[in-house]
Amino acid sequence: MFELLEATVKPLMLNSNVLDVAYEMYLQAPQSNNPIIDLRELSRRTGASLLECRNAIVDANKVGRFPNCALES
């Protein structure tokens, strides 16, 4: 039961600003097998640290967002 609750609430706790900008970058990236999201650019645009940006994208990927993306720093 706890796992279901955690899976439902966790996406709501993700850094929405970072994810919004990352989604824009994801859509603008050439749609190859693995669209690339540049963590340094994401950090620059959002003011979040590289680690915060990376963790937000990895957590979002676990719940189905940013499928098949690659991260670059």
SVG drawing of the C-alpha trace seen along z (x, -y; Angstrom):
<svg xmlns="http://www.w3.org/2000/svg" viewBox="-2 -31 31 33">
<polyline fill="none" stroke="black" stroke-width="0.4" points="0.0,0.0 2.8,-2.4 4.5,-1.8 1.3,-2.7 1.0,-5.9 4.6,-6.8 4.3,-6.1 1.3,-8.5 2.8,-11.3 6.4,-11.2 5.8,-12.8 4.1,-15.7 7.1,-16.3 9.5,-16.6 11.0,-20.0 8.4,-21.3 10.5,-24.2 13.4,-22.0 11.1,-19.4 9.3,-22.1 12.5,-23.5 13.9,-19.9 10.7,-19.0 11.2,-22.0 14.8,-20.9 13.7,-17.3 11.2,-18.4 13.8,-20.7 16.5,-18.0 16.9,-16.1 14.6,-13.1 17.2,-10.4 17.1,-7.2 18.0,-9.1 17.2,-12.9 19.9,-14.6 19.2,-17.0 22.3,-19.1 22.4,-19.3 24.7,-22.4 22.2,-24.3 19.3,-23.1 21.1,-24.2 21.9,-27.6 18.3,-28.2 16.8,-27.1 19.3,-28.0 19.3,-24.5 22.5,-22.5 23.6,-19.9 22.8,-17.2 19.3,-18.6 18.7,-18.6 20.0,-15.1 18.0,-13.7 14.8,-15.4 15.1,-13.9 16.1,-10.4 13.1,-10.4 10.8,-11.6 12.1,-8.9 11.2,-6.3 7.6,-7.3 7.5,-7.4 8.6,-10.9 11.5,-11.6 11.6,-8.1 14.8,-7.1 16.6,-10.4 20.3,-10.8 21.9,-13.3 24.9,-15.3 27.0,-17.5"/>
</svg>
